Amino acid sequence: MGANTRDIRRRIKSVKNTSQITKAMQMVAAAKMRKAQLRALSGRPYAEELAKMLAALAQAGGSTELHPLLQERKEVKRELVLVISTDKGLCGALNTNLLREVGKFDPATTTFVSIGRKGAQFLGRLKRDLAAEFELKEAFTFLESKQASKFVMEKFLSGEVDKVSVAYTDYISTINQKPTVRVILPVTNFELSELEGEHGTRKVEAAANTTEYLFEPSAGGVLAGLVPHYINFAVYQMVLESRASEHSARMVAMKNATDNAKQLIKDLTLEYNKVRQAAITTELLEITTAQMALG
């Protein structure tokens, strides 16, 4: 009785301690999740209006040759992929699903840039060409995001790469996060930008059909200043989507871990009671047998 029940009691205590930790992490993740979701959702209307404005500017300007970030290369010899992952784990299969998509790129023709430690570690293990790594702080700001987007724009403008894509996790709902790869350079799809949301994919039509704009000093001049800002904000919005996905996935993962711990405690308690009852029954039988032998 002693050895078996001691082991089971020790396991029950260990699981209870673990469940307290996962419960606390669940509550922290839930608080952070609500803030991250609000930030991601509040940025979407601005991104939509910015895409509409660019569509109108392109139509008014009449040519994509007005800005080098709009020019498509005839041949894509090398591609740059910006990977937005997380700094911490314990968020279910979020990073695994994203990095599975990242692993599909041809290492011979692809250069990588990482925002987040998990993506950098993955690329390092596979010995991929990692050009730069940016830290994903808890309070990640637009200025910090701008450093990463500025770096990839410089690579594109210098001709070192002919195409820039971003691999990130798009936030759809608390229980649904989708690994996504989106091309941001050259900018060619803002006229019909596809934006993922809680209600599925939706198209943002060109604003020029419904709204008249007056551009000063000219459409080309405004376009030259707005395109880099469009790229900067697009990357920042993807970081916000990834952060909302991270905290949502961690909250769900910690809730599942807490529920599993509670069920395990119930199973161990039942096993403990069975072992204890069997030991007591055995002792009673031994006492009864001894009394009968004495007489």
Secondary structure, DSSP 8 states (H G I E B T S, - for coil): -HHHHHHHHHHHHHHHHHHHHHHHHHHHHHHHHHHHHHHHHHHHHHHHHHHHHHHHHHHHH--GGGSGGG---SS---EEEEEE--SS--STTHHHHHHHHHTTS-TTSEEEEEESHHHHHHHHHTT--EEEEE---TT--HHHHHHHHHHHHHHHHTTS-SEEEEEEEEEEETTEEEEEEEEEES---STTEEEEETTEEEEE--GGGT-----SS-HHHHHHHHHHHHHHHHHHHHHHHHHHHHHHHHHHHHHHHHHHHHHHHHHHHHHHHHHHHHHHHHHHHHHHHHHHHH-
